[in-house]
Every structure is written in C-alpha cells, then in structure tokens.
Amino acid sequence: MMGRLSQIAFVTLSTVTFGQTLWADGAPVYATPQAALEALVAGLETGDAQVAVDAMDPAVADLMRVEDEGATQQNMASLLALYREGYRFVPAENAVVIELGEDGWPFPVPLMQVESGWSYDALAAEDELLARQIGGNEIAIIEALEGYVELQSEFRQTDQDGDGVMEFAASIISSPDNRDGLFWDGENSLIGDLAARANLDGFEEGGEDAAADPFNGYYFRLLKAQGDAAPGGAMPYMVNGNMVAGHALLAVPAEYGVTGVHSFQISESGVVWEADLGPESLEAAIEVVVFNPDENWSALTN
C-alpha cells in the first residue's frame, strides 16, 4: 500500500511549494464531512484536476502542482481507487481527517469546522505536507547512507585506481581521469550524477566550480577520519595515502526545517547516527571533517 501511495504525486512531497498565504475566502463550505468528501470525489471523477481543487479550496492548487498531465491523471485515479477501498472520518480538534484505503492513509488536507459547516483547510495542509516532505526526505537519506556502506564495501573489492591497494573510496567524486571516488565519468560508476552533485564541497562542471545541488533535500560529505567519540577512538582512515582504516559519510539538510531537520552520519559499522543541529545545521556541517558521534548524536535502531 505505501509503495502505491508514494506514487501519488497529486499529494506527494516533491511537488509541494511552501510559503504561500493559503486561506481563500471563496473556499466551499459543506454541511457535513461526508458532503465535503463526496464533492472531492465528484471532482476527481471528472478527470479535471482544477475541478477537484475547486471542491476543496483554490489555494490548494499552490500546494499540489504537477506539471505532467499524464501523472496528474494517474494520481487522481489512484486517489479514487483508495476512496473505493474504503474511508473513514477521524475526529481531531475542530477538524476531521479523512483516512482513505484499507490501510487508512490520511489525506493531507483536513476538514475544518467553521461556523456554517465544514471546509477543507489548506493552511493545515501546508503544515502537514511540509512534515511529510521532511519525514520522507529523512527516510530516504537514512536508506541512502545504509546503501553507501554497501557501496564502499563493493568499491574495496576491486583495485579501482590501479595502485595495488584494495581501499575504500576517499571521496564522493573521483579526481579527473581516476576512479578514487564513488562517482566517475563513464560506465559502472557506483553512484549516479544526482547523488554526486550533492557533494557538500561542490563539484567541477565544464571546468568551472559549481555549488552542491541537494539530493532528496540533503548534502553529503565523505569523512576521512574519526574523533574521540567514535568507537575505537580518534584515528585517520587514510594510511600512506590510501583509505584503508575505515570510512564515514555525513548528511545534512540543505534547508533546515524545509528539506529536513536531522543531520545524519554513518561509518563502516553501518550504524546510522542522527542529531538536530538546529537552524544553523548547514553552517555547523561545514566545520565537520571527522566522524565523531558525541553526546549530541543518537544511534538509530532498525
């Protein structure tokens, strides 16, 4: 079920824009939550996204932008399929949340009780969608860090740079004409271009320096040493110019409170650590050059 729901871009997080003033005076008011839901369903059944949006609140259009018309149609069909599986109204404070489908997926635009009935609450939807975006990004980054450990293990199984040493990748992006990082130009690179461009320290493109481009809302930095708080104590991972004693990766939200809240790091052990470094997370991350999960960091358990 959740795999299918993640494809519903009509309410997905990658298409959300924030910072809008969302309440519209012309938002429809319905006598009951049931009437409000039926109006939305009727709009979805027309196949016209604007009709569905108008059944809620014109301001919702600012939250649910999908450029691809084919994707829009698929998303509306997916919502209808969930509705036909079943639904229920879950009371909240002066509001009702519509849960759709057998698994009770909460529709992100709740119904707000107003003086003359019920109306879809676009302002609450903004907060909910932001929370879902952050949560979705953080889950994706945790999975990416776990995958990073596997990639480093794979990297070490081959003498990628031909220097006679079986070592870990010492950088996210390989130096020119080499395979000393997880990404290199050409075939069989261990990571793709999008992940490589999220290198916190930037990258080179067309002979020019380029700023990092977030991957699922996060930047990454590969760490070449660990500090006193790390298991085993402080030590470099580089020995005689080769990354053989370990490896670690840091992930930090590109925009705190919008693309993510927690920062994460992982080492060869595969344990993911998280910390809320606050609004200055990005500035703090720039100073992080060693894997050092001190008292500010907590280990995640599966």
SELO-965467 format. One record per residue (C-alpha): residue in three letters; y, x, z. Coordinates in pm, whole numbers. Layout:
<atoms>
ATOM, ALA, Y, X, Z $
...
</atoms>
This chain:
<atoms>
ATOM, MET, 0, 0, 0 $
ATOM, MET, 257, 263, 94 $
ATOM, GLY, 185, 454, -226 $
ATOM, ARG, 278, 146, -422 $
ATOM, LEU, 582, 78, -209 $
ATOM, SER, 712, 427, -262 $
ATOM, GLN, 743, 344, -632 $
ATOM, ILE, 979, 52, -572 $
ATOM, ALA, 1296, 224, -682 $
ATOM, PHE, 1480, -108, -652 $
ATOM, VAL, 1489, -32, -281 $
ATOM, THR, 1398, 332, -291 $
ATOM, LEU, 1597, 608, -139 $
ATOM, SER, 1655, 836, -433 $
ATOM, THR, 1883, 574, -592 $
ATOM, VAL, 2093, 493, -287 $
ATOM, THR, 2462, 569, -271 $
ATOM, PHE, 2648, 560, 57 $
ATOM, GLY, 2996, 543, 199 $
ATOM, GLN, 3084, 210, 38 $
ATOM, THR, 3255, -86, 203 $
ATOM, LEU, 2970, -328, 172 $
ATOM, TRP, 3065, -668, 304 $
ATOM, ALA, 3171, -908, 30 $
ATOM, ASP, 3349, -1233, 113 $
ATOM, GLY, 3154, -1404, -163 $
ATOM, ALA, 2811, -1335, -17 $
ATOM, PRO, 2598, -1653, -34 $
ATOM, VAL, 2518, -1838, 288 $
ATOM, TYR, 2187, -2022, 323 $
ATOM, ALA, 2080, -2296, 562 $
ATOM, THR, 1762, -2114, 667 $
ATOM, PRO, 1595, -1772, 621 $
ATOM, GLN, 1335, -1948, 406 $
ATOM, ALA, 1606, -2075, 171 $
ATOM, ALA, 1754, -1726, 150 $
ATOM, LEU, 1418, -1573, 61 $
ATOM, GLU, 1347, -1840, -197 $
ATOM, ALA, 1681, -1770, -364 $
ATOM, LEU, 1599, -1400, -385 $
ATOM, VAL, 1253, -1473, -526 $
ATOM, ALA, 1403, -1707, -785 $
ATOM, GLY, 1640, -1430, -887 $
ATOM, LEU, 1356, -1180, -918 $
ATOM, GLU, 1157, -1423, -1129 $
ATOM, THR, 1436, -1437, -1388 $
ATOM, GLY, 1383, -1067, -1456 $
ATOM, ASP, 1758, -1016, -1433 $
ATOM, ALA, 1849, -767, -1159 $
ATOM, GLN, 2204, -898, -1136 $
ATOM, VAL, 2079, -1249, -1059 $
ATOM, ALA, 1860, -1108, -781 $
ATOM, VAL, 2152, -908, -641 $
ATOM, ASP, 2384, -1209, -655 $
ATOM, ALA, 2134, -1405, -447 $
ATOM, MET, 2190, -1153, -168 $
ATOM, ASP, 2538, -1001, -177 $
ATOM, PRO, 2723, -848, -474 $
ATOM, ALA, 2784, -540, -259 $
ATOM, VAL, 2409, -475, -253 $
ATOM, ALA, 2443, -356, -612 $
ATOM, ASP, 2615, -44, -479 $
ATOM, LEU, 2301, 37, -281 $
ATOM, MET, 2038, -42, -539 $
ATOM, ARG, 2131, 130, -858 $
ATOM, VAL, 1854, 207, -1103 $
ATOM, GLU, 1962, 348, -1439 $
ATOM, ASP, 1630, 292, -1618 $
ATOM, GLU, 1589, -71, -1724 $
ATOM, GLY, 1212, -33, -1750 $
ATOM, ALA, 1195, 95, -1394 $
ATOM, THR, 1413, -194, -1279 $
ATOM, GLN, 1174, -447, -1428 $
ATOM, GLN, 875, -275, -1272 $
ATOM, ASN, 1046, -264, -935 $
ATOM, MET, 1129, -633, -939 $
ATOM, ALA, 772, -714, -1040 $
ATOM, SER, 646, -503, -750 $
ATOM, LEU, 866, -692, -505 $
ATOM, LEU, 738, -1022, -640 $
ATOM, ALA, 380, -901, -604 $
ATOM, LEU, 444, -815, -240 $
ATOM, TYR, 601, -1155, -179 $
ATOM, ARG, 296, -1327, -327 $
ATOM, GLU, 66, -1131, -98 $
ATOM, GLY, 245, -1294, 192 $
ATOM, TYR, 557, -1270, 403 $
ATOM, ARG, 693, -1342, 746 $
ATOM, PHE, 1027, -1352, 924 $
ATOM, VAL, 1061, -1116, 1219 $
ATOM, PRO, 1341, -1203, 1462 $
ATOM, ALA, 1596, -937, 1553 $
ATOM, GLU, 1929, -956, 1736 $
ATOM, ASN, 2129, -1223, 1550 $
ATOM, ALA, 1922, -1140, 1245 $
ATOM, VAL, 1584, -1175, 1077 $
ATOM, VAL, 1389, -905, 895 $
ATOM, ILE, 1172, -1016, 602 $
ATOM, GLU, 834, -844, 602 $
ATOM, LEU, 654, -853, 268 $
ATOM, GLY, 294, -800, 167 $
ATOM, GLU, -31, -772, 354 $
ATOM, ASP, 94, -466, 543 $
ATOM, GLY, 425, -622, 641 $
ATOM, TRP, 663, -389, 459 $
ATOM, PRO, 1017, -455, 593 $
ATOM, PHE, 1260, -549, 319 $
ATOM, PRO, 1564, -325, 381 $
ATOM, VAL, 1829, -599, 350 $
ATOM, PRO, 1801, -815, 663 $
ATOM, LEU, 1932, -1168, 704 $
ATOM, MET, 2229, -1201, 937 $
ATOM, GLN, 2303, -1521, 1125 $
ATOM, VAL, 2656, -1639, 1053 $
ATOM, GLU, 2848, -1944, 1167 $
ATOM, SER, 2726, -2170, 888 $
ATOM, GLY, 2378, -2029, 828 $
ATOM, TRP, 2216, -1707, 709 $
ATOM, SER, 2340, -1434, 477 $
ATOM, TYR, 2198, -1104, 351 $
ATOM, ASP, 2359, -818, 544 $
ATOM, ALA, 2450, -537, 303 $
ATOM, LEU, 2614, -330, 576 $
ATOM, ALA, 2294, -322, 781 $
ATOM, ALA, 2104, -241, 462 $
ATOM, GLU, 2319, 68, 413 $
ATOM, ASP, 2221, 196, 757 $
ATOM, GLU, 1854, 111, 703 $
ATOM, LEU, 1837, 274, 362 $
ATOM, LEU, 2004, 587, 494 $
ATOM, ALA, 1748, 605, 775 $
ATOM, ARG, 1467, 561, 523 $
ATOM, GLN, 1612, 828, 298 $
ATOM, ILE, 1628, 1074, 585 $
ATOM, GLY, 1278, 988, 702 $
ATOM, GLY, 1135, 1009, 352 $
ATOM, ASN, 1301, 1344, 286 $
ATOM, GLU, 1178, 1489, 613 $
ATOM, ILE, 819, 1380, 549 $
ATOM, ALA, 835, 1532, 200 $
ATOM, ILE, 971, 1860, 338 $
ATOM, ILE, 701, 1885, 605 $
ATOM, GLU, 441, 1839, 332 $
ATOM, ALA, 619, 2098, 116 $
ATOM, LEU, 612, 2352, 399 $
ATOM, GLU, 242, 2294, 451 $
ATOM, GLY, 191, 2342, 79 $
ATOM, TYR, 395, 2662, 95 $
ATOM, VAL, 142, 2819, 332 $
ATOM, GLU, -137, 2740, 86 $
ATOM, LEU, 64, 2890, -200 $
ATOM, GLN, 123, 3210, -7 $
ATOM, SER, -250, 3237, 55 $
ATOM, GLU, -309, 3188, -316 $
ATOM, PHE, -42, 3444, -404 $
ATOM, ARG, -211, 3707, -191 $
ATOM, GLN, -545, 3667, -364 $
ATOM, THR, -404, 3837, -673 $
ATOM, ASP, -205, 4156, -709 $
ATOM, GLN, 79, 3963, -870 $
ATOM, ASP, 317, 4255, -914 $
ATOM, GLY, 52, 4511, -1008 $
ATOM, ASP, 141, 4760, -734 $
ATOM, GLY, -212, 4785, -598 $
ATOM, VAL, -133, 4591, -278 $
ATOM, MET, -254, 4239, -201 $
ATOM, GLU, 58, 4096, -41 $
ATOM, PHE, 248, 3774, 23 $
ATOM, ALA, 546, 3671, -187 $
ATOM, ALA, 855, 3837, -44 $
ATOM, SER, 1100, 3589, -196 $
ATOM, ILE, 1121, 3240, -335 $
ATOM, ILE, 1239, 3363, -675 $
ATOM, SER, 1091, 3673, -835 $
ATOM, SER, 1313, 3961, -934 $
ATOM, PRO, 1370, 3991, -1312 $
ATOM, ASP, 1052, 4063, -1510 $
ATOM, ASN, 840, 4067, -1194 $
ATOM, ARG, 606, 3839, -1002 $
ATOM, ASP, 709, 3927, -648 $
ATOM, GLY, 824, 3576, -558 $
ATOM, LEU, 673, 3228, -567 $
ATOM, PHE, 864, 3140, -884 $
ATOM, TRP, 875, 3340, -1203 $
ATOM, ASP, 970, 3265, -1561 $
ATOM, GLY, 680, 3178, -1784 $
ATOM, GLU, 336, 3036, -1725 $
ATOM, ASN, 147, 2991, -1398 $
ATOM, SER, 445, 3013, -1163 $
ATOM, LEU, 331, 2892, -821 $
ATOM, ILE, 633, 2666, -771 $
ATOM, GLY, 846, 2473, -1015 $
ATOM, ASP, 1204, 2524, -1118 $
ATOM, LEU, 1337, 2241, -900 $
ATOM, ALA, 1193, 2390, -581 $
ATOM, ALA, 1309, 2739, -676 $
ATOM, ARG, 1666, 2620, -728 $
ATOM, ALA, 1673, 2507, -365 $
ATOM, ASN, 1675, 2870, -253 $
ATOM, LEU, 1942, 2874, 21 $
ATOM, ASP, 2077, 3205, -103 $
ATOM, GLY, 2126, 3072, -454 $
ATOM, PHE, 1986, 3196, -781 $
ATOM, GLU, 2086, 3351, -1110 $
ATOM, GLU, 2114, 3142, -1426 $
ATOM, GLY, 2223, 3275, -1760 $
ATOM, GLY, 2338, 3597, -1600 $
ATOM, GLU, 2563, 3410, -1357 $
ATOM, ASP, 2520, 3342, -987 $
ATOM, ALA, 2452, 2975, -912 $
ATOM, ALA, 2465, 2784, -585 $
ATOM, ALA, 2148, 2633, -440 $
ATOM, ASP, 2051, 2286, -557 $
ATOM, PRO, 1876, 2075, -288 $
ATOM, PHE, 1510, 1980, -323 $
ATOM, ASN, 1443, 1644, -154 $
ATOM, GLY, 1773, 1696, 25 $
ATOM, TYR, 1685, 2040, 166 $
ATOM, TYR, 1744, 2411, 108 $
ATOM, PHE, 1484, 2681, 174 $
ATOM, ARG, 1489, 3043, 285 $
ATOM, LEU, 1190, 3276, 297 $
ATOM, LEU, 1192, 3484, 617 $
ATOM, LYS, 1067, 3843, 621 $
ATOM, ALA, 1032, 3899, 995 $
ATOM, GLN, 977, 3716, 1323 $
ATOM, GLY, 1153, 3727, 1658 $
ATOM, ASP, 1052, 3746, 2023 $
ATOM, ALA, 987, 3371, 2049 $
ATOM, ALA, 727, 3375, 1770 $
ATOM, PRO, 356, 3403, 1853 $
ATOM, GLY, 281, 3775, 1865 $
ATOM, GLY, 641, 3872, 1936 $
ATOM, ALA, 901, 4040, 1721 $
ATOM, MET, 786, 4229, 1414 $
ATOM, PRO, 870, 4274, 1047 $
ATOM, TYR, 648, 4121, 783 $
ATOM, MET, 737, 4397, 539 $
ATOM, VAL, 534, 4719, 569 $
ATOM, ASN, 615, 5004, 332 $
ATOM, GLY, 797, 4763, 106 $
ATOM, ASN, 516, 4509, 91 $
ATOM, MET, 496, 4168, 261 $
ATOM, VAL, 159, 4211, 432 $
ATOM, ALA, 213, 4129, 801 $
ATOM, GLY, 296, 3761, 759 $
ATOM, HIS, 546, 3521, 609 $
ATOM, ALA, 764, 3225, 710 $
ATOM, LEU, 986, 2963, 550 $
ATOM, LEU, 1294, 2781, 678 $
ATOM, ALA, 1408, 2439, 551 $
ATOM, VAL, 1750, 2296, 638 $
ATOM, PRO, 1916, 1968, 531 $
ATOM, ALA, 2176, 2010, 261 $
ATOM, GLU, 2393, 1740, 421 $
ATOM, TYR, 2327, 1672, 786 $
ATOM, GLY, 2285, 1304, 866 $
ATOM, VAL, 2261, 1207, 499 $
ATOM, THR, 1978, 1406, 339 $
ATOM, GLY, 1812, 1498, 667 $
ATOM, VAL, 1860, 1552, 1039 $
ATOM, HIS, 1593, 1802, 1141 $
ATOM, SER, 1555, 2158, 1025 $
ATOM, PHE, 1200, 2291, 988 $
ATOM, GLN, 1021, 2623, 976 $
ATOM, ILE, 664, 2735, 928 $
ATOM, SER, 474, 3063, 940 $
ATOM, GLU, 134, 3186, 828 $
ATOM, SER, -29, 2994, 1116 $
ATOM, GLY, 55, 2666, 943 $
ATOM, VAL, 231, 2513, 1244 $
ATOM, VAL, 550, 2328, 1150 $
ATOM, TRP, 841, 2358, 1392 $
ATOM, GLU, 1140, 2123, 1397 $
ATOM, ALA, 1485, 2130, 1554 $
ATOM, ASP, 1800, 1924, 1536 $
ATOM, LEU, 2065, 2189, 1483 $
ATOM, GLY, 2343, 1931, 1469 $
ATOM, PRO, 2623, 1873, 1219 $
ATOM, GLU, 2660, 2248, 1167 $
ATOM, SER, 2294, 2286, 1066 $
ATOM, LEU, 2372, 2448, 734 $
ATOM, GLU, 2610, 2699, 886 $
ATOM, ALA, 2353, 2780, 1155 $
ATOM, ALA, 2078, 2824, 896 $
ATOM, ILE, 2281, 3082, 706 $
ATOM, GLU, 2250, 3304, 1015 $
ATOM, VAL, 1871, 3261, 1041 $
ATOM, VAL, 1690, 3562, 897 $
ATOM, VAL, 1379, 3575, 1119 $
ATOM, PHE, 1115, 3321, 1222 $
ATOM, ASN, 1197, 3263, 1588 $
ATOM, PRO, 1097, 2919, 1724 $
ATOM, ASP, 1271, 2938, 2063 $
ATOM, GLU, 1331, 2660, 2316 $
ATOM, ASN, 1539, 2469, 2062 $
ATOM, TRP, 1234, 2419, 1840 $
ATOM, SER, 934, 2190, 1891 $
ATOM, ALA, 593, 2226, 1728 $
ATOM, LEU, 478, 1923, 1530 $
ATOM, THR, 124, 1797, 1570 $
ATOM, ASN, -70, 1626, 1294 $
</atoms>
